[in-house]
Amino acid sequence: MSGMLYWLYPGLKIKRWLLLAFCGLGAAFLGFLLLTGPAVFQFLQARLPLAGAYPYLLYGILLLCGGLPALFYGLYRALRAAKEALLFKSRHSLVEMIFTRRYLADGPRLVAIGGGTGLSTLLRELKNYTSNLTAVVTVADDGGSSGRLRHELGILPPGDIRACILAMADTEPLMEMLFNHRFTGGEGLAGHNFGNLFIAAMTEMFGFQEAVKFFGKVLAIRGQVYPVTLDLVQLESVDERGEKILGESVHSSRGGFLKRVALRPTEAKPLPEVLRAIADADAIILGPGSLFTSVLPNLLVPGVVEALLSSPAPVFYICNVMTQPGETAGFSASDHLRALLEHTSPQLVDYVVVNSDLAISPAELAPYRERGADLVRPDYENLRKLVPRIISYPLINRSMLSRHHGPSLARLLMGHIPAGMKRGWNAWESRFFSRSFPRA
């Protein structure tokens, strides 16, 4: 009850408009009674000396004409004042915000597994279809700002988790720019990302898992982001020459491709929340992202593949649109899928999603080929030998050929979620929603 008293405090700019709306409602109600019967008029006539000078119908019309505008204007201004207090300068109207939240709450339960830029690109679009979204992110990164924080502070690398949280955030662009800001000067600060430092500070205070939760609450993300494990793991790989490589960040500087990867230590434990999300999922998405350094490190944590195999949800593997030097140079789509299944289980994947847009000019591809990358060719005959269900669609981002076109990929996935997995949500609604509401 004491909380209700806050509505009476000065400065809210809501009470005056609620009072106006209440007076308008009373006047409109009285006018309605005067128009529907003479009993009220006779009651007023006995007490108001001028009441008999005018017909009661005129009183009713005047009260309705004055009361209804006052009612609606008062409610409008009260809602506007509440929005300004709660949402500040939101890009969406209050009714859009309410409808969006209710709509997304009924969306399918999706689990996306991966890391890096590829996963965050997909999450940025999937959040427009459902708020029941769980991102499972690798913690094997050991390069850049994340690697420095890992080595200096002994914490899990926050970079991929930060990128996924920002992609799922329902916040202003300025906040995203702030947490993506990378320092260019200062002793010890140069090269560090502000978002990474924020998570590192929260980790020292509350632990890594709580820091990730708090960061997600600050940015009002649509869903949940979890590290696949809280153990400090490192990636060990073997290239095509049989040479062992320790660490994740060195692959891009090497040529060729990888044959096998493993986690060290091997007894890392999966986060219980990750296993629960997989068990409750309506659909599970692997990738997009670097096959050996973003997708597979999640699946190598003991218990994750077993959870995927026991889950009734279909598993989609999103094949990259371009090869990566030092990891998948020269790989076709079936090579990507074969490496994934050899590291996990032949029964793991139900659908493989490949890009069919190969009409890229040599001039456009030249900068990528100079770095050792090329288009991933969808060799359908070999793919069918591994997974019978192939989803082929133009998915390449024409402004950056190494990435998927996020909106197209999200629409394609939502259209292929089996009807029984949608809990009343359907593809027509998803297409309507993606057109009708601006992206957060």
N, C-alpha and C positions, 0 to 999 in steps of 0.2 A: 504493500500500500504506500509506503514511504516513497517508492520510486515514482508513483503517479504524481507526487507533489512537484517533481521537476518540471512538469508541464506548466505549472503556475509561476515559475521563475521568470523574471524580466529578461528581455533580450533575445528570446527565442524567435520572435516575430511570427508566431503561429497562433497564439491565443486570440488575437484580434480578428483573424480571419475565420477561425472556428466559431467565434461569437457571432460574426456576421452571418456565417452559414446557418447557425442555429436560429437566429432571428428570422432569416429568410425562410427557413423550414416552417417555423411557427406561423408566419404571415401567409405562406402558401397553403398550409393546412387549414387555417381559418377561412381563407378565401374559398377553398374547395368546399368547406361545410356550408358557407353562405350560398354557394351556387347549387348545391344538391338538395337543399331543403330550407324552409322558412323558420325552423325551430330556433336555430342560433340567432337569426335576425330578430325574432320576437324577444329573445333573452336580452339582446343588446338594446333593443328599442325601449325596454323597461328601465334601462339604466343610463343611456346616453340621450340627452335631450334633442340632439340633431339627427338621431338615427331615423326618425320617421320622415325627414325631409327628402330623403333620397331612396330610390328602390334598393333593396338588399342585393340585387344582382350587380349593381354598379360597385358596391362595396367589395363583393367577391372578385370581380374582374380586376379592380385596382390592387387588391391584396395579392392576387396571383401574379399580376404583371410586375409588382414590386418584389414579391417574395422569391419567385423562382430565379430571377437573375442574381439576387443577393445570395441565394443558396449555392448556385453553381460557381459564382465568382469567388465566394468565400472558400469553397472546397478547392478550387483551382489554385488560389494563392496559398492556402495551407499546404497543399501537396508540393508546390513549388518551393516554399520555404523549407519543408522537410527534406527535399532533394538537395537543396543548397547546403543544408547542414550535414547530411549524411554522405552525399556523393561528390561534394565540391563541384568542380566544373567538368562533369562527365560528358563524354561525346554523345551519349545516348540519352533518350528521354527516360523518365522514371518508369513509364508503362513498358517500354522496351526492355529495361533492366529486369523488371519483375517477370515479364513473359519469358525472357531469355533464360533466367535462372530456373523457372518452373519447367520449361521445355527441355533444357539440357539435363535436368535431374532425371528425366524419363529415358534418356539415351542409353544405348547398349554399353555394357561393361567391357572396355577394351584394355588390353595390356600390350604395351609397345616396349620391345626389348632392343637395346643397342647403345648408342653413344655418339658423341661428336655432332658435326653439323647435320648429317643426314637425318638422325632421329629428331632433332629439334625442328628441322624443316617440316617434317610430317606432323609433329605435335602441334605446331602453330596452326595447322588447318583442322586437325581432328577435334580440337577444343571447341570448334564451332558446331559440332554435331552432338557432343555429349560431355557432361561433366563427370561421368563415371570412367575417368581415364587414369590409367596407372602407367607411369614410365619407370622401367627398370634399367638402371644405368651402370655401365662398367666403371670400375675404380682401378683399372690397370694403367692409367695414363701416368707417364713419368717425365713429360716434357713441358717446356714453357713455364708459365707462372704456376700451374698446378704442380709440376715436377719440383720446382724450387720449394714450394710450401711443403710438399711431401717430404723432401729430404731435410729441410731445415727445422720443421716443426714436428715431423713424424705423424702427420695427419693424412687422411685419405685425400686424394686429389679432387678438388672441388670443381674443376673447369667444366666437365661434361654435365655435371648435375646443375651447375649454374645456368648453362645454356638451355637445358630442358625446362628448368623452372621459369626462366624468362619467356620461353616460347609458349608456355601454358598460362602465363600471367594475364589477368584481366585488369590491366593498369594503364596509366598514361605513358605515351612514348618517352617522355622526359625521364621517367623512372627507369625504363629499359636502357636508355642511353647512359644513365648514371652508372648502373650496375655492369654495363658492358665497357665502361671507360677503362682504357689501359694507360697507365702512367708512362710518360716519355722521359722524365727527368727525376732527379733526386737519388741520392745514394741509397741503394737497397730497394728503392721503389720502382725504378725503371723496368718496364716490361711486365709489372704486376697488374692484374685486373682488379678493379675496385670490388666487384662482386665476389671474387675469390678471397680477397682480404676480409670482407664482411663475414663470409662463412667461416674463415679461419678464426676470426675473433670470437664468433659464437661457439665454435668448437671448443676453444679453450675454456669458455664459461660453462657450457652445458653438455658437451660431447657432440660428435659428428651427426648422429641421427636426429637429435633435438635441434641442432643448428639448421639442418635441411628443412625440418618441419616449420621452424620459425621463419625461415626465409620464404617458404611457400605461403605462409599466412600474411607476411608483410606485403607480398605481391598479389594476394588474393587469387591464387592459381586455380584453374578448373581441373581438379583431380589431385593425384598424389604422385610424388617423385621419390623413388627409393634407390639407394645404392644396392647392388645385388648382394654384397657382403660387407660387413664391417671390418673384415680382416685386411691387413695391408698386404696385398698380393702383387706379384710382378709377373710379367709375361716372358716366357722363354719360347723361342721359335727356332725352326730349322729351315734354312733356305734350300733352293734347288741343288746347290752344290754340297749339301750335307753339313754346312757350317752352322753352329749354334750361335744364337743371338740372344742376349739378355736385355730386356727392356723393350718398351713399345715405341719410343720416339725416334729410334734410329732407322726405321725401315724406309721412310720416305727419301733418305739420302742414299739408299742402296739401289742397285738395279735388280732385275730378275723378279722372282716370285717366291712365296713361302710354300713349304710342303706341309708343315705341321706346327702347331702351337700348343703350349701347355701353361698351366698356372703354377707358380711357386709361392708359397707352399701349396701342396696338393690338397691338404685337409681343410681348406677354407670352408666356413659354414655360411649357407645362404640366409638372408634375412627372413625371419618367419612371415613378415608382412608380404614379402614377395611371393612365397609359396601360397599364401591365402588368396592373394589377388589372382594368381594363375588358376587356382581351383575354382574360383567364382566367376571367371571370365566368360564372356559371350564370344569373344574372338581374341586371338593372340597374334601379334605382328612382330616379325623378326626383321630389323632394319627399318629403313635403309641406313647404310653406314659402312665403314671399312670392315670387310669380312673378317679378317684375322685379328684386328686390334680393337674393334668396337662391338661386333655382334658375338663372335665366338667366346671372348673372355667371360661373358655372362653365362653362357651355356656350359662352360667348363667348371663352374662352381658345383661341387657335388650336391645332388638333389634337385637341381633346376630342370635338367632333361627329364628326370623321372616324373617331376610334377607336370611337365608339359605333356608327356605321354599319357598320364592318367587323367588329364583334364578333358572334358567332353568338348571343349571349344575348338573350332578349326584353327589351324596354325598357317599363317600366310608368311612366306619369305619374299621380301622385296629385294630383288637383285639390283645391284648398282647399274647405273647407266654408262659409266666409264670405268676402265681398269685403273689400278693404282700402282705406280712404280714402287718396287720393293716389296709388294704384297701380292698383287694379282696381275702382273704384266702378262699380256697375251691370253688372258682367261676369256673363254666364252661364258655364256649364261650357265651352261651345264657344268662347266668347270667350277664355277662359284657354288652351285648347288651340290655337286659331288663332294667338294671339300667340306661343306657344312654337314652333310649327312655322314661322312666318314669320321668326323670329330664327335658326332652325337649319336644318331640312330637312323637307320634307313626309313623308319616309320614316322619320323618327326614332323615332316612338312606335308600339309594337305593341299596347299595352293602355292604356286610360284608365280610372281608378278614380274613381267619383263617389259622393257621398253621396245616398241616396234618402230619408233621414228629414227630411221637411219639415213634420212635424206639431208645429211649435213655436208656442206661443201668442203673441199680440201683446205681452202683458205681459212675457214672457221676452225677447222680441226688442227691446223698447223701449230698454234701455240701450245696445245695440249700434247701433241705428239712429240714436240721438242723436249717436253718434260718426261716422256716415256709413257703417257696415257693414251688410250684410244677407246672408241666405242665398244661396248660389250655386245657381241653378236648373239641374238637369240636363236641358237641351234635347236629348233623345236623337236626334231627327231630324237636327239640325245636326251633332251629334257623329258620327253614322254617316257623314256625308259626308267627315269628316276622318280618322277611325280606325274600322275596322269592328268591332273588339273592344272592347266596353264592359262594365265590371264595375261593377254598381250594387248598393249595400248600405247599410243604416243604419250610418253611421260617425261621427255627430256625438257629441261628448262632452257629455252632458246637464248636467254640473256646470260646464262652461265651453264655451259654444256656438261659440266661435271656433276650437276645436281639434278634432282627430280623437280618437276613442276608440282609444288606442294598441293595447290587446290585440285588439280586433276587427279593426283594420286589419292587424296583423301576421298574424293567423290567416288572414284573407282572402287576403293575398299568398302565404303559404306554400301555401295550398290551390290556387293557380293557377299555381305554377311547373310548367312542363311536365315530365311524368314522366321524360323522357330527360335532364333537367338535374339530377336529384336525387342521382345517385351512390349509389343504394341507400337514400336517405332518403325517407320517404313522409309523406303528410299525416296518416295515422292516428297515426304516431309523434309527429308534432308536437303533435297535440291531446292525446295521452297525456302528453307531456312537460310541456306548459304547465299541465296540471291537477295533475301529480304532484309537481312541484318548485317550491318558492317562488321568487319573482322575486328576483334578486340586488339 
